[in-house]
Amino acid sequence: MVWISTRWKILLMLAPALIVFTMFVLYPVVYSGIFSFSRFQGFGAPTWIGFDNYAALVGDQFFWQSLQNTVVILVVSLAILIPSSFALALLLQRAIAGRGILRALVFGPAIIAPILVGLIWVFILDPKIGLLNRTLAAFGIPPVQWIGGDYLTPISVSVVFIWSSIGFAMTIFYAGLQLLPGDVLEASALDGATGWQQIWHIKIPMMRETFAIVTILMITNIFKIFELVYMLTGGGPVHRSETLVSYMYFVTFTNQQYGYGMALAVVITVLGAVVSAGYLFAARRKETAA
């Protein structure tokens, strides 16, 4: 194999991954993009209609409702998940008894399938049979429409998403903390830096890339939320609790409007990319300014 150049070695090693990526990622994305410019209901030949599907999205109130719900989930989840998972990583880094067991318990929900997570939380948040409202009733508090109502469903979905994702985010932060150079922390301690000062002026600045990784992963996961909504509310009532992906599923596979559903999928992909790129740009600009 000496005669094979380094470039060919690299191509041969990358070939299996490139083939799989092309077949199961690139091809479906391109195919969906093409179908988004057509009218197709699963039978017969698709009809080319140009940008009509995208124009229809502008006047679709359920699309705007699902976008609003997704934005609420995004903002609430990131605002709570990032600092709380970092705080947990800091706490579990300390030499406390049973920290290995605690890490496993915190990480546990991350390995549960999302569809099962939704099923578990149905028995907690359901307005009629949920454990939460039964507990409130024991104290004489009237039931609350945690899911399926007009306002609280996105917040409840955010809580469930945080519960299922905080262990994963905490693990990444914990790994990042372990990689921090000990001599820098020791030198700052000798200079009189307190624990809080080390966190704000040393640990957080040195973990900017870790924060970026966790944030981007959480953004992409939020834009993919489907199973939680499907199990908690099914998108109802009257699509008021839909997220972008759950509404895309309804349009594509329930209404069999494949072209319209693919247009919605393209919009979701673009929105996710724009939000992720915007965050990275803002983070890099802040780092450069600092």
C-alpha positions, 0 to 999 in steps of 0.5 A: 500500500506504499504506492497509494498517496496520502490523499487517496488514503484519506479519501478511502478512509472517508469514503464510507462516511461520505457515502452514508452522509450522501445517501441519508442526509444530503440526498433527502435534504436536496430532494426535500428542497426540490419537492418544496416547489411542487404540489404533491399528495403522495400519488400521481406526479408532482405539479411544479408551482414555484414559490406558492408553498412558501407564499402560503406559509406567510398567511398560515396562522398555524405556522406562525403559532408553531413558530411562536411556540418554538421561539418561547421554548427556545428562549426559556430553555436556553435561559434556564438550561445553560446556567443551571447545567453549568452550575450542576457541573461546578457542584458535582466537580467538588469532592462531595460524597456520592458525586458519581451516583449524583452525576449518573442520576442527573444524566439518567433522563438523557438516555430515556427516549423522548417519546417515553419522556413525554409519556412520563410527563403526561402523568405529571402535567395532564390537567385531569389526571396529572400528579401536579394538579392532584397535589395542588388540589390537596392544598385547595388550589384549583387545577391549572391547564399545564398542557393543552391550554392557550398559554402554558403549554410551551412553558411546560414543554420547555420544563420537560425539555430541560429535565431531559437535557440538563444531564447531557449539557452538564456532562459536557460542561463537566468534561470542559471543567476537567480540562482547565489547567490546574496551574492557572487556578492554583496561581489565581488562588494564591493571588487571593481570588475567591471561588466566585472570582475564579468562576467569572474571570477564569473558568467561564472565559476559558470555557467559551468554546464549551458554552458555544458547543452546548448552546448550539447542540441545545438550539438544534435539539429544540428545533427538532422537538416533536415527540414531547409535543406529540405525547403531551398534547398531540399539537392540540387543541386546534394546533395551538401547542404545535412546534414547527416540527410537529406542525410539519409532521401534521401537514405532511403525513396527516394532511398529505400535503407533501410539497407544503410540508417540505417547504416547512421543513426547508424553513425550519432548516434555514431558521435553525441554521440562522439562529445557530450562525447568529449565536456563533457570530455574536459569541465570536464578536464578543470574544474578539472585542474582549 
